[in-house]
């Protein structure tokens, strides 16, 4: 079943690679269910059916970008480890490369090569894709077009590479992901124990370094989204992401994940929304704001008994819109 699900998604991607703005709706409909549930970032949100997904996301994207290639860095699949619907989840991560020839969401065209970073989770059931979560880094696309929509970030954003080990593409078979999934779950448990201020009885690590060293290599790389940026080593991760996140976002409430799975040395999850937070001022260089949701994808590479790399996608535009900062509307007004 896992191999068949992988084959379906790979065929789906191959067919999409031959489509254009006028044909993408028909191509999508070949392998998705009639009631296909698609989740996208702001301003796309939730859509149902191939026609709506094409109209909302793919037709505008393929109108703006020509000669689009999917350049995959990670591909894996397995059953959902969480209670939920039947089916196999297939995960793909990489970049959509193309020539940025027409405006997209009022982001100005450059007529140059551009790389839209993405992560996609597809649930396959009875030979069809029935559910999808598609996250892409639109703020990084803005930066490639010469825009600076946010204050300087604490980390560094790059055209982010795939795994250091170049072994992230599990196209065939079904490798055992038990060890990777267990490690991800332990890591999540450590976060809960060390960040839940309400539970004074929970055992805590003496320092953030002690907490992270339980599940992470010292030379970990956290490939964060544009607006936050990537950071390297435990100490820099603490300074450039963990400390701002934990000290400038209050009342964190975890809502759980929709899918969490692993295959081989790779695993990941997404939520809708993963958590709610209250910005108290300073996070991402912005003032205090109302309680807001965060929709997040995390994808991990395990190296031995610890995690080595983590790719993160956050719907930052939606997070900011809830606080009254509509970045895309500002582009429209400009």
Secondary structure, 3 states (H helix, E strand, C coil): CHHHHHHHHHHHHHHHCCCCCCCHHHHHHCCEEEEEEEEECCCCCEEECHHHHHHHHHHHHHHHEEEEEEEEEEEEEEECCCCCCCCEEEEEEEEEEEEECCCECCECCCCCEEEEEEEEEEEEECCEEEEEEEEECHHHHHHHCCCCCCCCCCCECCCCCCCCCCCCECCCCCCCCHHHHHHHHHHHHHHHHHHCCCCCCCCCCCCHHHHHHCCEEEEEEEECCCCCCEEECHHHHHHHHHHHHHHHEEEEEECCCCEEEEECCEEEEECCCCEEEEECCCHHHCCCCCEEEECEEEEEEEECCEEEEEEEEECHHHHHHCCCCCHHHHHHHC
